[in-house]
Amino acid sequence: MTLAKLTRALALCLLAGFTPSALAQLRTIPTNAQRGEIRHVQGMLVEINGQRVLLAPGAQIRDPSNRGIVPSAVPPGAPIRFLLDAQGNPYRIWLLSPEEAAQPDPSH
């Protein structure tokens, strides 16, 4: 392997290693997403703002690093922003970082 190919391969490996952390910081939460607090009850049943609701089929929950998590991994009382489907079930949920939770609600 030539020095040029080795250098190119090393640069590619370094770029690939930094991509996930860079992408995690580029998350956009829709401005029409409602604010609330969430608590896992059991299975696909959660409590949002004190009201028990079933998650929509295929619902996605994202942690502050934008990684997908299962409902049972949700910390009780975590601040969230969420979207509802046509049936009124949450289908997109973003757990907020302390910085995101401190920002004013864009819908108000």
Secondary structure, DSSP 8 states (H G I E B T S, - for coil): --HHHHHHHHHHHHHHHHHHHHHHT-----TT-EEEEEEEEETTEEEETTEEEE--TT-EEE-TTS-EE-GGGS-TTEEEEEEE-TTS-EEEEEE--HHHHHS--TT-
